[in-house]
Amino acid sequence: MTTSPVLPNAIEQLSGQIVSAVRTGLAARPKRLPSWLFYDEAGSRLFDQITELPEYYLTRVERRILAANAQQIVALAGEGERLRIAELGAGSAEKTRLLLRAAVQRQSTLVYEPVDVSLSALDEAQERIEREIPAVRVAPQLADYTHSLALEPTEPGERRLVLYIGSSIGNFEPDHAAQLLQGVRAGLKTGDALLLGVDLVKDVRVLLAAYDDAAGVTAAFNRNILVRLNRELGADFDLDAFAHQAVWNAAESRMEMHLVSHVPQRVRLAALDCDATFKADESIHTENSYKYTPGQAEDMLRTAGFAPVARWTDHRGWFAVCLGRAS
Ligand SMILES: C[S@@+](CC[C@H](N)C(=O)[O-])C[C@H]1O[C@@H](n2cnc3c(N)ncnc32)[C@H](O)[C@@H]1O
């Protein structure tokens, strides 16, 4: 396996962010933990299993959209110029390979810059892409893209296409999502492009099943955040004392994931030298996944300084992939 040439202080920086996110989140009322904490090595593997579950339509539907339109997407993004492709929260980059293959058909070599908080995901993606598509040079970056996103400058005559797919934008509250996209725009030149994958509002039964599958993989993924805190912060969370809960919040148009304490309990976090106390039925809110309409997705692009260029959806209108040009 290859080892990512990460910035020397990237791992240390992320550890600092974990400590501060956990301290703040468990002191908040209601308690919360940020969803990026899911993605240690085990969490990245569990997420890959989720993408193969029958209930988890998101990956399957987005993959179909990308497979059918990859050539057109890279052609529109490049507008006749060479492309360089970056990706926020790349994970295993499984769907991304469709776009990378389409890009190397129009230019002989390509630089691909995945950004992720999961070192194991970056390593595996790099190894697999370089083996399967040797024309692609992978330049990974271990970073939290909400804190530090420093992409290399593009060469003259080169366009950057930033991929932000997989409905990851849905993890952010609307104001934060707008700020995040504005930050991405600030790092781009006019004419560069952003491809945004957005999960759309649909039948609540479909949504609930996608976040609470029958095999219990999403429950294990949710609880893995506690496994991680036990290992990395010397905490003593009893996993059996917390239930996975997926809830549709209609007022906010979002799916939520929670870990609900069955009983009153006190948990020690040795590395933080503090305790967290829970009442019976008290929850830790671990994830939001906002569901949008296509019009709202394009408004988000416009607000952040991207002119919508094209939009692709599936026949049921469950998922949208929108291309915006930095204007
Ligand atoms: C839901 S997965 C999506 C993976 C892939 N893009 C897809 O569409 O299947 C989210 C990925 O983003 C990464 N991630 C989540 N929050 C992040 C952040 N703030 N900064 C960098 N990476 C992040 C996770 O490690 C994970 O690999």
The ligand as an SDF file (V2000), in Angstrom:
LIG
                    3D

 27 29  0  0  0  0  0  0  0  0999 V2000
  -20.1680   10.2160    2.9480 C   0  0  0  0  0  0  0  0  0  0  0  0
  -18.4770    9.8900    2.5600 S   0  0  0  0  0  0  0  0  0  0  0  0
  -18.5180   10.2030    0.8100 C   0  0  0  0  0  0  0  0  0  0  0  0
  -17.3680    9.6050    0.0790 C   0  0  0  0  0  0  0  0  0  0  0  0
  -17.4180    9.8060   -1.4260 C   0  0  0  0  0  0  0  0  0  0  0  0
  -17.2780   11.2160   -1.7880 N   0  0  0  0  0  0  0  0  0  0  0  0
  -18.7050    9.2800   -2.0090 C   0  0  0  0  0  0  0  0  0  0  0  0
  -19.4000   10.0370   -2.6660 O   0  0  0  0  0  0  0  0  0  0  0  0
  -19.0040    8.0870   -1.8080 O   0  0  0  0  0  0  0  0  0  0  0  0
  -17.6910   11.3260    3.1800 C   0  0  0  0  0  0  0  0  0  0  0  0
  -16.1810   11.3400    3.0040 C   0  0  0  0  0  0  0  0  0  0  0  0
  -15.7350   12.6640    3.3190 O   0  0  0  0  0  0  0  0  0  0  0  0
  -14.7380   12.6330    4.3140 C   0  0  0  0  0  0  0  0  0  0  0  0
  -14.9630   13.8120    5.1390 N   0  0  0  0  0  0  0  0  0  0  0  0
  -16.0430   14.0720    5.9220 C   0  0  0  0  0  0  0  0  0  0  0  0
  -15.9300   15.2970    6.4800 N   0  0  0  0  0  0  0  0  0  0  0  0
  -14.7500   15.8050    6.0280 C   0  0  0  0  0  0  0  0  0  0  0  0
  -14.0750   17.0420    6.2590 C   0  0  0  0  0  0  0  0  0  0  0  0
  -14.6050   17.9800    7.0430 N   0  0  0  0  0  0  0  0  0  0  0  0
  -12.8740   17.2440    5.6590 N   0  0  0  0  0  0  0  0  0  0  0  0
  -12.3390   16.2790    4.8480 C   0  0  0  0  0  0  0  0  0  0  0  0
  -12.9350   15.0870    4.5980 N   0  0  0  0  0  0  0  0  0  0  0  0
  -14.1320   14.8660    5.1760 C   0  0  0  0  0  0  0  0  0  0  0  0
  -14.9060   11.3200    5.0400 C   0  0  0  0  0  0  0  0  0  0  0  0
  -13.6980   10.8580    5.5970 O   0  0  0  0  0  0  0  0  0  0  0  0
  -15.4480   10.4030    3.9230 C   0  0  0  0  0  0  0  0  0  0  0  0
  -14.3930    9.7620    3.2550 O   0  0  0  0  0  0  0  0  0  0  0  0
  1  2  1  0
  2  3  1  0
  2 10  1  0
  3  4  1  0
  4  5  1  0
  5  6  1  0
  5  7  1  0
  7  8  2  0
  7  9  1  0
 10 11  1  0
 11 12  1  0
 11 26  1  0
 12 13  1  0
 13 14  1  0
 13 24  1  0
 14 15  1  0
 14 23  1  0
 15 16  2  0
 16 17  1  0
 17 18  1  0
 17 23  2  0
 18 19  1  0
 18 20  2  0
 20 21  1  0
 21 22  2  0
 22 23  1  0
 24 25  1  0
 24 26  1  0
 26 27  1  0
M  CHG  2   2   1   9  -1
M  END
$$$$
